[in-house]
C-alpha cells in the first residue's frame, strides 16, 4: 500500500475548511491540516500575483488520488487549483494503518 501527502491551496480558511470536510467525510483523505498565513507569489494570465492563501495538507492512499483530485476540482473556487501529491517514503506503522482504515 502506498500513501500520499497532497498539497492544496485555497483563497481563505472558510473555503479550505469546506474542502477539507468534504474530503474527510467522503473518506478520500484521512486527515487534512489547514495552515494559515501562506503567501503565494505566482504567474497567472501573464501577471505576477502576490496573494494570501491557506494551505491544506491532505493525507491519503495513492489509489484515491484521482477521486480526491476530481472532487477538489468540483468544489474549489479556483479555475486551476493547486493539487500536488508527494509520496510518503516512510511513516509510523500505526499512523499508516489508521490512514488506510479510515479511507476508501
C-alpha positions as CSV (number, residue, x, y, z in Angstrom):
1,X,0.0,0.0,0.0
2,X,1.3,3.4,-0.8
3,X,0.3,6.8,0.6
4,X,0.5,10.4,-0.5
5,X,0.6,13.9,1.1
6,X,-1.4,16.2,-1.1
7,X,-0.9,20.0,-1.0
8,X,-3.9,22.1,-2.0
9,X,-4.1,25.9,-1.7
10,X,-7.3,27.9,-1.2
11,X,-8.1,31.6,-1.1
12,X,-9.2,31.6,2.6
13,X,-9.9,29.5,5.7
14,X,-13.6,29.1,5.0
15,X,-13.0,27.6,1.6
16,X,-10.2,25.3,2.9
17,X,-12.5,24.1,5.7
18,X,-15.3,23.3,3.3
19,X,-12.9,21.3,1.0
20,X,-11.2,19.6,4.0
21,X,-14.5,18.5,5.5
22,X,-15.8,17.1,2.2
23,X,-12.6,15.1,1.6
24,X,-12.6,13.6,5.1
25,X,-16.4,13.0,5.3
26,X,-16.2,11.2,1.9
27,X,-13.2,9.2,3.1
28,X,-11.0,10.5,0.3
29,X,-8.5,11.8,2.9
30,X,-7.8,10.6,6.4
31,X,-6.8,14.0,7.7
32,X,-6.4,17.5,6.3
33,X,-4.3,20.1,8.1
34,X,-5.1,23.7,7.4
35,X,-2.2,26.1,7.5
36,X,-3.0,29.8,7.7
37,X,-0.9,32.7,6.5
38,X,0.6,31.3,3.4
39,X,1.9,33.9,0.9
40,X,1.9,32.8,-2.7
41,X,3.8,34.5,-5.5
42,X,2.9,33.1,-8.9
43,X,2.4,33.9,-12.5
44,X,-1.3,33.9,-13.7
45,X,-2.5,35.1,-17.1
46,X,0.7,36.9,-17.8
47,X,0.9,38.8,-14.5
48,X,2.9,38.1,-11.3
49,X,0.4,37.8,-8.5
50,X,1.1,38.1,-4.7
51,X,-1.7,36.7,-2.7
52,X,-2.5,35.5,0.8
53,X,-3.7,31.9,0.8
54,X,-4.4,28.9,3.0
55,X,-2.6,25.6,2.5
56,X,-4.2,22.2,3.0
57,X,-2.0,19.2,3.7
58,X,-4.0,16.1,3.0
59,X,-3.0,12.5,3.8
60,X,-4.5,9.8,1.6
61,X,-3.8,6.5,-0.2
62,X,-2.2,6.7,-3.6
63,X,-5.1,4.9,-5.3
64,X,-7.5,7.6,-4.1
65,X,-5.7,10.5,-5.7
66,X,-7.7,10.6,-8.9
67,X,-11.0,10.7,-6.9
68,X,-9.6,13.2,-4.5
69,X,-8.4,15.5,-7.3
70,X,-11.7,15.3,-9.2
71,X,-13.7,16.1,-6.0
72,X,-11.5,19.1,-5.2
73,X,-11.9,20.4,-8.8
74,X,-15.7,20.1,-8.4
75,X,-15.9,22.3,-5.3
76,X,-12.8,24.5,-5.4
77,X,-13.3,28.2,-6.3
78,X,-10.2,28.5,-8.4
79,X,-10.2,27.8,-12.1
80,X,-6.9,25.9,-11.8
81,X,-6.4,24.8,-8.2
82,X,-3.0,23.7,-6.9
83,X,-3.2,20.0,-6.3
84,X,0.2,18.4,-5.8
85,X,0.9,14.9,-4.5
86,X,4.1,13.7,-2.9
87,X,4.8,10.1,-2.0
88,X,5.2,9.1,1.7
89,X,8.6,7.5,1.9
90,X,8.1,6.2,5.4
91,X,5.8,6.7,8.4
92,X,4.7,5.3,11.7
93,X,3.2,1.9,11.1
94,X,0.3,2.7,13.5
95,X,-0.5,6.0,11.7
96,X,-0.3,4.4,8.2
97,X,-2.6,1.6,9.4
98,X,-5.1,4.2,10.7
99,X,-4.8,6.2,7.4
100,X,-5.6,3.0,5.5
101,X,-8.5,2.1,7.7
102,X,-10.3,5.4,7.5
103,X,-10.1,6.0,3.8
104,X,-11.8,4.1,1.0
